[in-house]
Amino acid sequence: MSMNQRLRANRHDPLHHLQKSQIAKFAKGDVIYESASPETRLYLVLSGRVQVFHSDNGGQRVLLQIVEPEGFFGETGMWGAAPPLSHTAVAATQTELMSWTSQEVEAQILREPSLGLALIEELCERCTLLRERIFALSVLPNRARLMVALLQLGDMIGEDTETGAVRLRGLTHQLIADYTGTSREIVTMELNRLRRLSAIGYARAYIDLHKDALASELRNEGQPSFCPGAGLTHRAAG
Amino acid sequence: MSMNQRLRANRHDPLHHLQKSQIAKFAKGDVIYESASPETRLYLVLSGRVQVFHSDNGGQRVLLQIVEPEGFFGETGMWGAAPPLSHTAVAATQTELMSWTSQEVEAQILREPSLGLALIEELCERCTLLRERIFALSVLPNRARLMVALLQLGDMIGEDTETGAVRLRGLTHQLIADYTGTSREIVTMELNRLRRLSAIGYARAYIDLHKDALASELRNEGQPSFCPGAGLTHRAAG
C-alpha cells in the first residue's frame, strides 16, 4: 500500500461510486491514448502503472503524471473547454484499466452526487501538486529542483521499506529528467552525488530515498521550505 | 467580457447553483487569506481582481493565479488532504467576494449535483493550464517562456481591443516575473525587445499583445507548438 493509497482511506472514494466497466489490458509500452486520438474517457488504473506525458512536435517531453492502482487519469481532456493537448498516456508496465465516457460519468454524478465530491477532492489534490511543481520549477536551481522532485515522486509512488527509506520503483534517469525539466546527464550526476552523501541509495530496479538526509541536503542548499514536513510531503498523485 | 467569460457561456456554470452569501469588500492590497490562516473557504470574485501567490520563508514567490469576476479560488485548501501551503490571496484592486465553507458547498453539491459537475469542469481547466505552465517552465528558455507566459496571461485576463490586440491591464513587470519564474530585469529587457519587434505595445496601465506577431516570434525561437492555435489559446484562468 503506497502513501498515496493510505492517504485516500479517509476521504470520499470515487471507486465506491463508479459502476464497473469492462477491463482493458495493456502490455508494457502500449500507448493508451495520444494527442491524435484525444482522450475522451476517464480512466481508472486497476493494476500496473501509467505515465502521462506532454510533448511537442520538437520532441521535447515532460512527465506530467504517474498513475498507480486506484488512480485516475484522462479527466482534463474530458471536461476542459479547450482543444486537447499533446498528451500521451503509456502503460509503464503490464496494466489493467477501466474507463468511462464523459456522458457515463456525468450521468452517474447526477444520480450520485458524492461521486462528484470525490472527483473534486482528487482534482484539488492534483492542482496542489501541480502548483508545487510550478513553484519548484520557478524558483529552484537544478540541484535543489531534483531533490524536491525526488520527494514529490516519493509522495506519488513511493513505498515504505523496513529500513525507513521510501522506495521508488521503475524510474529511469530519463524519466526523472522528464519529470524535473532537466537532462538525463544532470540527473545521473546529481543522483551519484546524493548517493555519496547517503541521501539516497539505488539499485537497478529502484531508488531508496532517505528523507531526513535529503531534507538536510535541501537545507544546505538554502531551501528549508521544501523539506519534508514543510508542506510538501504525503501528497497524492498529480 | 473577457475571453475567459465568453468561454464559460457554453458550460455548466457554478454561479447558477451556488446560493448567495454575504458580500465581503476588500481594498487594493488587502490580504484575503495567508498561510497563517489556511484558506478553508471557496471564494467567488464578484468584482475586482485577486492574485494568489505561493511563497516560501526565503521570500521567493510565484504568482499562481489571477482571478477575475466569476472566477473561483481557495478550493485546493478546502478539499486537499495535505496540510495547507504557503499561499496568499491579495486583492489586486478594489474587490468584492462571496465565500462558502466546505460544509456549505458539499451540502449544496449533494442537493444539486450539477454544481459538482460545474466545479469539476473548472478544476479540469485549471489543471490543464497548470500543466501547460509546467511544460513551458520545463522545456523553454527564458525568452520563449516569457512570450508563452504573456499568451497564457492573455487567455486568463486579456480583453480584446478594437484594433485586434489583446489587452492585459494592471500587470507590473514584477508580477509578470512572478508568473514566469524569472526576474523583473529580464522581463523589462524582453518586453522592450518585443515592443521593438511590434509584437507588443505598452503604456503605463496596460500591455497590448499582438498575437500574430508574438506567434511569429515564437516560431523564430523554434517553439511553434506554443503558438496560438497550437492548443495554448483561449484557456480559462488557472
Interface residues (C-beta under 8 A of the other chain):
Chain A: L7 R8 N10 R11 H54 D56 N57 G58 Q60 V62 L64 E75 T76 M78 W79 G80 A81 A82 P83 P84 L85 S86 E106 I109 L110 R111 E112 P113 S114 G116 L117 L119 I120 E121 L123 C124 E125 R126 C127 T128 L130 R131 E132 R133 I134 F135 L137 S138 V139 T180 G181 G222 Q223 P224 S225 F226 G231 H234 R235 A236
Chain B: L7 R8 N10 R11 H54 D56 N57 G58 Q60 V62 L64 E75 T76 M78 W79 G80 A81 A82 P83 P84 L85 S86 E106 I109 L110 R111 E112 P113 S114 G116 L117 L119 I120 E121 L123 C124 E125 R126 C127 T128 L130 R131 E132 R133 I134 F135 L137 S138 V139 T180 G181 G222 Q223 P224 S225 F226 G231 H234 R235 A236
